[in-house]
Amino acid sequence: MAGLEDSRQVRPSTARARDDIERAHLRDPADRTFEIYRYAPPEELSCWIRRYWIPVWDVPEPAGREQKVLQYPVTLAVVSSTYAHFIGPQRGLSTNVLAGRGWAFGVMLAPAAGALLLGTSVSELTDRRVPLETIAALAELPDRLRQIMSEDPSAVAAHEAGRRLVEERLRTLGDPDQESRLVNALVTAVEDDPGLTSVGQLCERFGLTERTVQRLTARRLGLSPLWLIRRRRLHEAAERLRERPRNLADVAAELGYADQAHFSRDFRTATGMTPGSSPGCRPQGQRPDPTVRSRKARISAVTSSRLVSLSSSCRASG
């Protein structure tokens, strides 16, 4: 189960996380069959770990519930009671079916971490996954996380113990070098600045040639810089379509597309769906789900302060 959360909604590491809908997860807000606990890493590890997400589900339907995610440009480490995967960046739509009762412990790694943990170019793992046991630094995680989570996967104490275990392993990466800081900064720039709409702008901002950026992102992210920009726009689109009724032509214009047709084509290519048929999208005239709105309204000022601190830390290191 990959990529179900966003940096703007990560909870302080000491608090129990609430299950807020986020931009990468193409989820129907009315789905109450699972909840996701989300946590931020310690500031000193924010250049190797983006966040944790721990879904716990109880799905009565025999067919299960398919989860659809537009993944971020990162690698993931995911352990459940039945599998343990190291997952590369997914260029298209990532899907996973939740059935019965279960849990997963997910670690969304920072962009710079993937190549170091793999020991090779992340392009070798694009659209693929390998057993987590094959990643030397993380090979012990599956058995130990299963022991920690087996009694009560919803327990905050279990989540804290699991995070300490992961952090112990990732501290072995040491301090990020100049290239690692650059990779994290490139991705942050694209994700945080909607005005950055071309590879040329990205290169100019960092004083790099397009060829240099192409090689860097291919090796360290397994993706192209143009993909980064397109994925950010699709995340914004999914978020806007879910939050309130929107005219698709207006959304396309706001996101910098030449017209609605280009927007719809990009969305369909990445997800296999039209924008209007994505989960949670509401046509104009349909009233929003008040429970979703109220959950979003409960995000605390403490959380916002913590996230500003984490974001500033990453930028300072870049």
DRENLUM-690534 format. One record per atom (N, C-alpha, C, O, CB): residue in three letters; x, y, z. Coordinates in steps of 0.1 Angstrom, whole numbers, plus 5000, padded with zeros to 4 digits. Glycine has a CB too. Layout:
ALAXYZ
...
***
This chain:
MET500949885000
MET500050005000
MET500950125000
MET501650155010
MET499050005012
ALA500950204989
ALA502050294987
ALA501450444986
ALA500450474980
ALA502750264975
GLY502250524992
GLY502050674990
GLY500750734994
GLY500250804986
GLY502350694976
LEU500250705006
LEU498950755009
LEU498850875017
LEU497950905024
LEU498250645017
GLU499950955016
GLU499951075024
GLU500751185018
GLU501551165009
GLU500351045038
ASP500651315024
ASP501251425018
ASP501951505030
ASP501351515041
ASP500251515011
SER503051575026
SER503851645037
SER503051755044
SER503351785055
SER505051705030
ARG502051805037
ARG501251915043
ARG500351865054
ARG499751945062
ARG500451985033
GLN500251725056
GLN499251675065
GLN499951575075
GLN499251515082
GLN498151605058
VAL501251575075
VAL501951485085
VAL501751535099
VAL501851655101
VAL503351465081
ARG501551445108
ARG501351485122
ARG502751495129
ARG503651425125
ARG500451395129
PRO502851565140
PRO504051565148
PRO504251425153
PRO503351345155
PRO503851655161
SER505551385154
SER505851245157
SER505351195170
SER505351075172
SER507351225156
THR505051285179
THR504551245192
THR503051235193
THR502551195204
THR505051335203
ALA502351275182
ALA500851275183
ALA500251165175
ALA500851115165
ALA500351415178
ARG499051125179
ARG498251025171
ARG497751095159
ARG497151205160
ARG497150965180
ALA497951035147
ALA497651105135
ALA496151085132
ALA495550985135
ALA498451045124
ARG495551185126
ARG494151175121
ARG494251135106
ARG495251155099
ARG493451305123
ASP493151075101
ASP493051025088
ASP492551125078
ASP491351125074
ASP492250895087
ASP493351225074
ASP492851325065
ASP493151285050
ASP494151215048
ASP493651465067
ILE492251315042
ILE492451285027
ILE493551375022
ILE493651485026
ILE491051305019
GLU494351315013
GLU495451405008
GLU495551384993
GLU494851304987
GLU496751365014
ARG496351474987
ARG496251494972
ARG496651374964
ARG496151354953
ARG497151614968
ALA497651294969
ALA498151174960
ALA497151064960
ALA497250974951
ALA499451134965
HIS496351054970
HIS495450934972
HIS494050964965
HIS493351054969
HIS495250904987
LEU493850884954
LEU492550904947
LEU491450824954
LEU491150714950
LEU492750864932
ARG491050874965
ARG490150804974
ARG488850874976
ARG488750994976
ARG490850784988
ASP487750794977
ASP486450844979
ASP486350884994
ASP486550795003
ASP485350744975
PRO486151014997
PRO486051055011
PRO485050975019
PRO485050975032
PRO485751195012
ALA484050915013
ALA482950835020
ALA483450695025
ALA482750635032
ALA481750825011
ASP484650655020
ASP485150525024
ASP485650525038
ASP486650595041
ASP486350485014
ARG484950445047
ARG485350445061
ARG485950305065
ARG485950275077
ARG484150475070
THR486350225055
THR486850095058
THR488250085063
THR488749985067
THR486750005046
PHE488950195064
PHE490350195069
PHE490650335074
PHE490050435071
PHE491350155058
GLU491750345082
GLU492250475087
GLU493750465086
GLU494350355086
GLU491850505101
ILE494350585084
ILE495750595082
ILE496350685093
ILE495950795095
ILE496150645068
TYR497350625100
TYR498150705110
TYR499350755103
TYR500150685096
TYR498550615123
ARG499650885104
ARG500750945097
ARG501651025107
ARG501251085117
ARG500251045087
TYR502951015105
TYR503951075114
TYR505151135106
TYR505551085096
TYR504450965124
ALA505651245111
ALA506851305106
ALA508051245112
ALA507951185123
ALA506851455108
PRO509151245105
PRO510451195111
PRO511051295120
PRO510651415120
PRO511451155100
PRO512051265128
PRO512851365135
PRO513551455125
PRO513851415114
PRO513951295144
GLU513651575129
GLU514251675119
GLU515651635114
GLU515951665102
GLU514351815126
GLU516451575122
GLU517751535118
GLU517751425107
GLU518751405101
GLU518651495129
LEU516651355106
LEU516551255095
LEU515551295084
LEU515251205075
LEU516051125102
SER515151415084
SER514151455073
SER514751465059
SER514051465050
SER513651595077
CYS516051455058
CYS516651445045
CYS516751305040
CYS517151285029
CYS518051515045
TRP516451205049
TRP516451065044
TRP514951005045
TRP514650915038
TRP517350985053
ILE514151065054
ILE512751015056
ILE511851125054
ILE511951235060
ILE512550945070
ARG510851105045
ARG509751215044
ARG508751195054
ARG508351295061
ARG509151205030
ARG508251075056
ARG507151055065
ARG506850905067
ARG507250825059
ARG505851135061
TYR506050875077
TYR505550745079
TYR504050745076
TYR503350835079
TYR505850685093
TRP503550635071
TRP502050615071
TRP501750465075
TRP502450375070
TRP501450655057
ILE500750455083
ILE500450315089
ILE498950295087
ILE498150335095
ILE500850305104
PRO498550235076
PRO497150205074
PRO496650085082
PRO497449985082
PRO496850195059
VAL495550085087
VAL494849975094
VAL493449965088
VAL492750055088
VAL494849995110
TRP493149845083
TRP491849825076
TRP491049705081
TRP491549615086
TRP492149815061
ASP489749725078
ASP488749615081
ASP487749625069
ASP486749705070
ASP488149625095
VAL487949545059
VAL487149555047
VAL486249435046
VAL486749325043
VAL488049575034
PRO484949445048
PRO484149325048
PRO483849265035
PRO483549145034
PRO482849365055
GLU483949345024
GLU483549295011
GLU484549195006
GLU485749215007
GLU483449405001
PRO484149075001
PRO485048974996
PRO485949024985
PRO487148974985
PRO484248854991
ALA485549114977
ALA486349164966
ALA487349264971
ALA488349294964
ALA485449224955
GLY487249314983
GLY488149414988
GLY487849554983
GLY486949574975
GLY489549374985
ARG488749644986
ARG488649784981
ARG489949824975
ARG491049814981
ARG488349884993
GLU489849864962
GLU491049904955
GLU491450044958
GLU490650134958
GLU490849884939
GLN492750064962
GLN493250194965
GLN494050244953
GLN494850164948
GLN494050194978
LYS493850364950
LYS494550424938
LYS495450544942
LYS494950634949
LYS493550464927
VAL496650544939
VAL497650654943
VAL498450704932
VAL499050624924
VAL498450594955
LEU498550834931
LEU499550894922
LEU500750924930
LEU500851024937
LEU498951034915
GLN501750834929
GLN502850834938
GLN503750954937
GLN503851014926
GLN503650704937
TYR504450984947
TYR505451094947
TYR506751034941
TYR506950914940
TYR505651144961
PRO507751124938
PRO508951084932
PRO509951024942
PRO511051084944
PRO509651194924
VAL509650914949
VAL510450864959
VAL510350714959
VAL509550654952
VAL509950914973
THR511150644967
THR511050504970
THR510350484983
THR510350574992
THR512450434970
LEU509850364985
LEU509050334997
LEU509450205002
LEU509850104995
LEU507550324993
ALA509450195016
ALA509650065023
ALA508350035030
ALA507850115038
ALA510850075033
VAL507749915027
VAL506449885032
VAL506449735037
VAL506849645030
VAL505349895021
VAL506049725050
VAL505949595056
VAL504549565061
VAL503949655067
VAL506949585068
SER504049445058
SER502749405064
SER502849265070
SER504049215070
SER501549405053
SER501849205074
SER501949075080
SER502148975069
SER502548855072
SER500649045087
THR501949005056
THR502148905046
THR503148945035
THR503548855027
THR500848885039
TYR503649065035
TYR504649105025
TYR505549215030
TYR505249275040
TYR503949145012
ALA506749225024
ALA507649335027
ALA508349375014
ALA509049295008
ALA508749285038
HIS508149495010
HIS508549544997
HIS509449674998
HIS509149755006
HIS507449564987
PHE510349684989
PHE511049804986
PHE510549844972
PHE510849784963
PHE512649794987
ILE509849964972
ILE509049994960
ILE509750114953
ILE509950214959
ILE507650024963
GLY509950104940
GLY510550214932
GLY509450314928
GLY508250284930
GLY511250154920
PRO509850424922
PRO508850524918
PRO507950464907
PRO508450394898
PRO509650644912
GLN506750494908
GLN505650444899
GLN505250564889
GLN504750664894
GLN504450394906
ARG505550544876
ARG505250654867
ARG503750664864
ARG503250774862
ARG505950634854
GLY503050554865
GLY501650564863
GLY500850554876
GLY501350614886
GLY501150444854
LEU499650494876
LEU498850484888
LEU499250364896
LEU499350254891
LEU497350484884
SER499450384909
SER499850274918
SER498550224924
SER497750304929
SER500850314929
THR498250094924
THR497050034929
THR497349924939
THR498349854938
THR496149984918
ASN496449914949
ASN496549804959
ASN495149774964
ASN494349864966
ASN497549844971
VAL494949644966
VAL493549604971
VAL493649574986
VAL494449484990
VAL493049484963
LEU492749634994
LEU492649605008
LEU491549505010
LEU490449525005
LEU492449735016
ALA491749395017
ALA490749295019
ALA490849245033
ALA491949235038
ALA490849185009
GLY489749205039
GLY489749145052
GLY490249245063
GLY490049365061
GLY490649025053
ARG490949195073
ARG491549285083
ARG493049285081
ARG493649175078
ARG491249235097
GLY493749395082
GLY495149395081
GLY495749535084
GLY495049625088
GLY495549365067
TRP497049545082
TRP497849665085
TRP499049665076
TRP499449565070
TRP498249675100
ALA499649785075
ALA500949795068
ALA501749905075
ALA501150005080
ALA500749825053
PHE503049895076
PHE503849995081
PHE504650055069
PHE505549985064
PHE504849945093
GLY504450175066
GLY505050235054
GLY506050345057
GLY505750425066
GLY503950285045
VAL507150345050
VAL508150455052
VAL508250515038
VAL508750455028
VAL509450395057
MET507850645037
MET508150715025
MET509550785026
MET509750875035
MET507050825022
LEU510450735018
LEU511850795020
LEU511950925012
LEU511250955003
LEU512850685014
ALA512951005016
ALA513251125009
ALA513851094996
ALA514350984994
ALA514251215017
PRO513651184986
PRO514151154972
PRO515551104972
PRO515951024964
PRO514051274964
ALA516451164980
ALA517851124980
ALA518250994985
ALA519250934982
ALA518651224987
ALA517350924992
ALA517650804999
ALA517650684990
ALA518450584993
ALA516650785011
GLY516850674980
GLY516650554972
GLY517950494967
GLY518250384968
GLY515750584962
ALA518750584960
ALA519850534953
ALA520950484963
ALA521650384960
ALA520550644944
LEU521050544974
LEU522050504984
LEU521650374990
LEU522550284993
LEU522150614996
LEU520350344993
LEU519950224998
LEU520050104988
LEU520349994992
LEU518450235004
LEU519750144976
LEU519850044965
LEU521250004961
LEU521549894958
LEU519050094953
GLY522150104962
GLY523550094958
GLY523650094943
GLY524650054938
GLY524049954963
THR522650154936
THR522650164922
THR521650274918
THR521050334926
THR522450034915
SER521550294905
SER520650394900
SER519150354903
SER518850234901
SER520750414885
VAL518350454907
VAL516950424910
VAL516250384897
VAL515150324898
VAL516250544917
SER516750424886
SER516050384873
SER515950234872
SER515150184864
SER516850444861
GLU516850154879
GLU516750004879
GLU515449954886
GLU515049844884
GLU517949944886
LEU514850044894
LEU513650004901
LEU512450074897
LEU511350064904
LEU513950024916
THR512450164887
THR511250234883
THR510150144878
THR510450054870
THR511650334871
ASP508950164884
ASP507850074881
ASP508049934886
ASP507349844881
ASP507550074866
ARG508949914895
ARG509149774900
ARG509249774915
ARG509249884922
ARG510549724894
ARG509249654921
ARG509449644936
ARG510349514938
ARG510349424930
ARG508149634943
VAL511049514949
VAL511849404952
VAL511649364967
VAL511149454974
VAL513449434950
PRO511949244971
PRO511749214986
PRO512549304994
PRO513749334991
PRO512149064988
LEU512049355005
LEU512749445014
LEU513949385019
LEU514949455022
LEU511849495025
GLU513949255021
GLU515149185026
GLU516349195018
GLU517449165022
GLU514749035028
THR516149235005
THR517349244996
THR518049374998
THR519149394992
THR516849224981
ILE517449475005
ILE518049595008
ILE518849585021
ILE518249575032
ILE517049715009
ALA520249585020
ALA521049555032
ALA520749625044
ALA520649565055
ALA522449575028
ALA520549755043
ALA520349845055
ALA518949815061
ALA518749845073
ALA520449985051
LEU518049765054
LEU516649745059
LEU516249595060
LEU515149565063
LEU515749815050
ALA517149505058
ALA516849365057
ALA516249305070
ALA515449215069
ALA518149285054
GLU516549365082
GLU515949315094
GLU514549365097
GLU513949325106
GLU516949345105
LEU514149465090
LEU512849535093
LEU511649445093
LEU510849445102
LEU512649645084
PRO511449355083
PRO510249285082
PRO509949205095
PRO508849215101
PRO510249185070
ASP510849115099
ASP510549035111
ASP510349115124
ASP509449095131
ASP511748935113
ARG511149225125
ARG511149295138
ARG509849385138
ARG509249405148
ARG512349385139
LEU509449445126
LEU508249525126
LEU507049435128
LEU506049475135
LEU508149595113
ARG507049315123
ARG505849225125
ARG505749185140
ARG504649175145
ARG506049095117
GLN506849175147
GLN506749145161
GLN506149265169
GLN505349245178
GLN508149115167
ILE506549385165
ILE506149505171
ILE504649535169
ILE503949575178
ILE506949625167
MET504149505156
MET502849545152
MET501749435155
MET500549455154
MET502849575138
SER502249315158
SER501349195158
SER500249205169
SER499049165166
SER502149075161
GLU500449265180
GLU499449265191
GLU498349365188
GLU497249325189
GLU500149295204
ASP498749485185
ASP497749585182
ASP498249685172
ASP498949785176
ASP497249665195
PRO497949675159
PRO498549755149
PRO498049905150
PRO498549995143
PRO498149705136
SER497049935158
SER496550065160
SER497150135171
SER496950255173
SER495050065161
ALA498050065179
ALA498650125191
ALA499750225188
ALA500650195180
ALA499150015200
VAL499550345194
VAL500550445191
VAL501950405196
VAL502950435190
VAL500150575198
ALA501950325207
ALA503250275212
ALA503950185202
ALA505150195201
ALA503050205226
ALA503150105195
ALA503750015185
ALA504350105173
ALA505350075168
ALA502749915180
HIS503550205170
HIS504050295159
HIS505350365163
HIS506250375155
HIS502950405156
GLU505450405176
GLU506650475180
GLU507850375180
GLU508950415176
GLU506450525194
ALA507650255185
ALA508750155185
ALA509150125170
ALA510350105168
ALA508250025192
GLY508250115161
GLY508550085147
GLY509350195141
GLY510350175134
GLY507250065139
ARG508950325144
ARG509750435139
ARG511150435144
ARG512050465137
ARG508950565142
ARG511350405157
ARG512650405163
ARG513550305156
ARG514750325154
ARG512650375178
LEU512950195153
LEU513650085146
LEU514150135132
LEU515350115128
LEU512849955144
VAL513250195124
VAL513550245111
VAL514650355112
VAL515650355104
VAL512350305104
GLU514450445121
GLU515450555123
GLU516850505127
GLU517850565122
GLU514950655133
GLU516850405134
GLU518150345138
GLU518950295126
GLU520150305125
GLU517950225148
ARG518150235116
ARG518850185104
ARG519250295095
ARG520250285088
ARG517850085097
LEU518350395093
LEU518650505084
LEU519750605089
LEU520350675081
LEU517450575081
ARG519950605102
ARG521050685107
ARG522450635101
ARG523350715101
ARG521050685122
THR522450515097
THR523750455091
THR524150525078
THR525250515074
THR523650305089
LEU523150595072
LEU523450675060
LEU524350795062
LEU524950845053
LEU522150715052
GLY524450835075
GLY525250955078
GLY524651085073
GLY523451095071
GLY526650935072
ASP525451185072
ASP524951315067
ASP524851315052
ASP525751255045
ASP525951425072
PRO523851385046
PRO523751385032
PRO524851465025
PRO525351575030
PRO522451455028
ASP525451415014
ASP526451495007
ASP525751594998
ASP524551614998
ASP527351394998
GLN526651674991
GLN526151784983
GLN525051734972
GLN524051804971
GLN527251854976
GLU525351624966
GLU524451584955
GLU523051544962
GLU522051564956
GLU525051464948
SER523151474973
SER521851434980
SER521051554984
SER519851554982
SER522251344992
ARG521751654989
ARG520951774993
ARG520351844980
ARG519251894981
ARG521951875000
LEU521051844969
LEU520651894957
LEU519351824952
LEU518351884948
LEU521651894946
VAL519451694952
VAL518251614948
VAL517051644956
VAL515951664950
VAL518551464948
ASN517151644969
ASN516051684977
ASN515551824974
ASN514251844974
ASN516351674992
ALA516451914972
ALA516052054969
ALA515352064956
ALA514352144955
ALA517252144970
LEU515751994946
LEU515051994933
LEU513651954934
LEU512752014929
LEU515851904922
VAL513451844941
VAL512051784942
VAL511251884950
VAL510051904947
VAL512051644948
THR511751934961
THR510952034969
THR510552154961
THR509452204962
THR511852074981
ALA511452204953
ALA511152324944
ALA510052294935
ALA509152374934
ALA512452364936
VAL510052174929
VAL508952144919
VAL507652124927
VAL506552174923
VAL509252024911
GLU507652054938
GLU506452024945
GLU505852144952
GLU504552154954
GLU506651924956
ASP506652244956
ASP506152354964
ASP505852484956
ASP505152574961
ASP507152394975
ASP506252484944
ASP506152604936
ASP505252584923
ASP505752534913
ASP507452664932
PRO503952614924
PRO503052584912
PRO503452674900
PRO503152644889
PRO501652624916
GLY504252784902
GLY504752864891
GLY505852804883
GLY506152854873
GLY505152994897
LEU506452694888
LEU507552634881
LEU506852524872
LEU506452414876
LEU508552564891
THR506752564859
THR506052484850
THR506852424838
THR506252364829
THR504952564844
SER508152454838
SER508952394827
SER510352354833
SER510852394843
SER509152504816
VAL510952254825
VAL512252204829
VAL513252324828
VAL514252324836
VAL512652094820
GLY513152414818
GLY514052524817
GLY514052614829
GLY515052654834
GLY513652604805
GLN512852634835
GLN512752714847
GLN513452654859
GLN514152714867
GLN511352744851
LEU513352514860
LEU513952444870
LEU515552454869
LEU516252474879
LEU513552294870
CYS516052434857
CYS517452444855
CYS517952584858
CYS519052594864
CYS517752404840
GLU517252684854
GLU517652814856
GLU517752844871
GLU518652914876
GLU516752924849
ARG516752794879
ARG516752824893
ARG517952764900
ARG518452824910
ARG515452764899
PHE518452644896
PHE519552584902
PHE520852604895
PHE521952554899
PHE519252434904
GLY520852684884
GLY522152704877
GLY522752584871
GLY523952564871
GLY523052774886
LEU521852494866
LEU522352364860
LEU521852354845
LEU520852414842
LEU521852244868
THR522652284837
THR522152254824
THR521052154824
THR520952074833
THR523352204815
GLU520252154813
GLU519152054812
GLU519751914812
GLU519151824818
GLU518352084800
ARG520851894805
ARG521451754805
ARG521851714818
ARG521651594822
ARG522651754795
THR522451804826
THR522851764840
THR521651724848
THR521751624856
THR523551884846
VAL520551804847
VAL519351774855
VAL518751644851
VAL518251564859
VAL518351884854
GLN518751614838
GLN518151494832
GLN518951374838
GLN518351274843
GLN518251494817
ARG520251374838
ARG521051264843
ARG520951244858
ARG520851134863
ARG522551284839
LEU520851354865
LEU520751354879
LEU519451284884
LEU519451204892
LEU520851494885
THR518351334878
THR517051284882
THR516851134877
THR516151054884
THR515951364876
ALA517451104866
ALA517350964861
ALA518050864871
ALA517550764874
ALA517950944847
ARG519250904876
ARG520050824884
ARG519550824899
ARG519450714905
ARG521450864884
ARG519150934904
ARG518850944918
ARG517350924920
ARG516950884931
ARG519251074924
LEU516450954910
LEU515050944912
LEU514350834903
LEU513250784906
LEU514351074909
GLY515050794892
GLY514450704883
GLY513450764874
GLY512550694869
GLY513950584890
LEU513450904873
LEU512350974866
LEU513051094859
LEU514151124861
LEU511351024876
SER512251154850
SER512651274843
SER512151404850
SER511251394858
SER512151274828
PRO512851514848
PRO512351634854
PRO510951674849
PRO510151734857
PRO513351754852
LEU510651644837
LEU509351684831
LEU508251594839
LEU507151654841
LEU509251654816
TRP508551474842
TRP507651394850
TRP507351454863
TRP506151454867
TRP508151244852
LEU508351514870
LEU508151574883
LEU507151684882
LEU506251694890
LEU509451634888
ILE507251764871
ILE506351884870
ILE504951834866
ILE503951884872
ILE506851974859
ARG504851734857
ARG503451684854
ARG502851614866
ARG501651634868
ARG503651584842
ARG503551544874
ARG502951474885
ARG502451574896
ARG501451564901
ARG503951384892
ARG503251684898
ARG502851784907
ARG501451844902
ARG500651874911
ARG503851894908
ARG501351874890
ARG500151934885
ARG498951834886
ARG497851874889
ARG500251964870
LEU499151704884
LEU498151604886
LEU497751594901
LEU496551574904
LEU498551474881
HIS498651604910
HIS498351604924
HIS497451724927
HIS496451714934
HIS499651614933
GLU497851844922
GLU497051964924
GLU495651944919
GLU494651984925
GLU497652084918
ALA495551884907
ALA494251864901
ALA493351764909
ALA492151804911
ALA494451804887
ALA493951654914
ALA493151564922
ALA492651634934
ALA491451604939
ALA493951444925
GLU493451714940
GLU493051784953
GLU491951874950
GLU491051884958
GLU494251854959
ARG492051954939
ARG491052054937
ARG489751994933
ARG488652044937
ARG491552144925
LEU489751884925
LEU488551824921
LEU487751764932
LEU486551754932
LEU488851714910
ARG488551714943
ARG487951654954
ARG487351754964
ARG486351724970
ARG488851564961
GLU488051864965
GLU487651954976
GLU486352034974
GLU485552054983
GLU488752054978
ARG486052064961
ARG484852134959
ARG484452124944
ARG485352104936
ARG484952284963
PRO483252144940
PRO482852124926
PRO483652224917
PRO483652344921
PRO481352154925
ARG484152174906
ARG484952254898
ARG484652234883
ARG484252124879
ARG486452234900
ASN484752344875
ASN484652324861
ASN486052284856
ASN487052344859
ASN484252464854
LEU486052174848
LEU487352114843
LEU488152214835
LEU489352214836
LEU487051994835
ALA487452294827
ALA488252394819
ALA488952494828
ALA490052534826
ALA487252474810
ASP488252534839
ASP488852624849
ASP490052564856
ASP491152624858
ASP487852674859
VAL489952434860
VAL491052364866
VAL492252354857
VAL493352384861
VAL490652224871
ALA491952324844
ALA493052314834
ALA493752444833
ALA495052444833
ALA492452274821
ALA493052554833
ALA493652684831
ALA494452724844
ALA495652774842
ALA492652794829
GLU493952694855
GLU494652724868
GLU495952644869
GLU496952694875
GLU493752694880
LEU496052524863
LEU497252444864
LEU498252464853
LEU499252404852
LEU496852304865
GLY497852564844
GLY498852594834
GLY498752514821
GLY499652524812
GLY500152584839
TYR497652444819
TYR497452364807
TYR496952464796
TYR496252564799
TYR496452254809
ALA497252434784
ALA496852514772
ALA495352504771
ALA494652604767
ALA497452464759
ASP494752394774
ASP493252374773
ASP492852254781
ASP493652174786
ASP492752374758
GLN491552234782
GLN490952124789
GLN491351984783
GLN491551894791
GLN489452134790
ALA491451984770
ALA491851854763
ALA493251804767
ALA493451684770
ALA491751874748
HIS494251904768
HIS495551864773
HIS495551814787
HIS496151714790
HIS496551984771
PHE494751874796
PHE494651834810
PHE494051694811
PHE494551614818
PHE493851934817
SER492951674804
SER492251544804
SER493151434799
SER493151324804
SER490951554797
ARG493951464789
ARG494751364783
ARG495851324793
ARG496151204794
ARG495451414770
ASP496551424799
ASP497551394809
ASP496951314821
ASP497551214825
ASP498151524815
PHE495751354825
PHE495151284836
PHE494851134833
PHE495051044841
PHE493851354841
ARG494251114821
ARG493950984817
ARG495150894814
ARG495150774818
ARG493050984804
THR496250954809
THR497450884806
THR498050824820
THR498550714820
THR498450964799
ALA497950914830
ALA498550874843
ALA497650784851
ALA498150694858
ALA498850994851
THR496350794850
THR495450724859
THR494550624852
THR494050534859
THR494650824866
GLY494350634839
GLY493450554832
GLY492050594834
GLY491050524829
GLY493550404837
MET491850714840
MET490450764842
MET490350914837
MET491450974835
MET490150764858
THR489150954834
THR488951094831
THR488951174844
THR488651114855
THR487651114823
PRO489251304844
PRO489251384856
PRO487851374863
PRO487851364876
PRO489551524853
GLY486851374856
GLY485451374862
GLY485051244868
GLY484151244876
GLY484451414851
SER485851134865
SER485451004871
SER486350964882
SER486250854887
SER485450904860
SER487351044886
SER488251014896
SER487551004910
SER486551074912
SER489451114897
PRO487950914919
PRO487250894932
PRO487251024940
PRO488251094941
PRO488050784940
GLY486051054945
GLY485951174953
GLY485551304945
GLY485251404951
GLY487151204961
CYS485751294932
CYS485451414924
CYS483951444924
CYS483151344922
CYS485951394909
ARG483551564926
ARG482151604926
ARG481751704915
ARG482451804914
ARG481751664940
PRO480751674907
PRO480351764897
PRO479851894903
PRO479451894915
PRO479251704888
GLN479852004896
GLN479252124901
GLN477852104905
GLN477052044897
GLN479452244891
GLY477452164916
GLY476052144921
GLY475952044932
GLY474952034939
GLY475152114910
GLN476951954933
GLN476851854944
GLN477451904957
GLN478551964956
GLN477551724939
ARG476851884968
ARG477251934981
ARG478451844986
ARG478451724984
ARG476151934991
PRO479451904993
PRO480551834998
PRO480151745010
PRO479151775017
PRO481651925002
ASP480951645013
ASP480751555025
ASP481151635037
ASP482351675038
ASP481551425024
PRO480251675046
PRO480651755058
PRO481651695067
PRO482351765074
PRO479351795065
THR481651555067
THR482651495076
THR484051515072
THR484951525080
THR482351345077
VAL484251515058
VAL485551535053
VAL485951685056
VAL487151705060
VAL485651515038
ARG485051775054
ARG485351915057
ARG485751935071
ARG486652015074
ARG484152005053
SER484951875080
SER485251895095
SER486551835099
SER487251885107
SER484151825103
ARG486951715093
ARG488351665096
ARG489451755092
ARG490351775099
ARG488451525089
LYS489251815080
LYS490351905076
LYS490352035085
LYS491452085087
LYS490051955061
ALA489252075090
ALA489152195098
ALA489852165112
ALA490252265119
ALA487752235101
ARG490052035115
ARG490652005128
ARG492152005128
ARG492751985139
ARG490151875133
ILE492852025117
ILE494252035116
ILE494752145126
ILE494352255124
ILE494852045102
SER495652105135
SER496052205145
SER497152295141
SER497952275132
SER496452125157
ALA497252405149
ALA498352505147
ALA499652445150
ALA500652475145
ALA498052625155
VAL499652345160
VAL500852275164
VAL501452205152
VAL502652205149
VAL500652185175
THR500552135144
THR500952055133
THR501552155122
THR502652125117
THR499851985127
SER500952265120
SER501452355110
SER502752405113
SER503652415105
SER500452475108
SER502952445126
SER504252485131
SER505352385129
SER506452415125
SER504252525145
ARG505052255132
ARG506052155130
ARG506452135116
ARG507552115113
ARG505452025136
LEU505452135107
LEU505752115093
LEU506552235087
LEU507452205079
LEU504452105085
VAL506252355091
VAL507052465087
VAL508452445091
VAL509452475083
VAL506552605092
SER508652395103
SER510052375108
SER510752265100
SER511952285097
SER509952335123
LEU510052165097
LEU510652055089
LEU510952105075
LEU512052075070
LEU509751935088
SER510052175069
SER510352225055
SER511552325055
SER512352315046
SER509052295050
SER511552405065
SER512752505066
SER514052425068
SER515052465062
SER512552595077
SER514052315076
SER515252245078
SER515752185065
SER516952185062
SER514952135088
CYS514852125057
CYS515252065044
CYS515752165035
CYS516752145028
CYS514051985038
ARG515152285034
ARG515552385025
ARG516952445029
ARG517852465021
ARG514552505024
ALA517152455042
ALA518452505047
ALA519552415043
ALA520652455040
ALA518352525062
SER519252275044
SER520352185041
SER520552185026
SER521652135022
SER519952045045
GLY519652225017
GLY519852225003
GLY520552344998
GLY520752364986
GLY518452224996
***
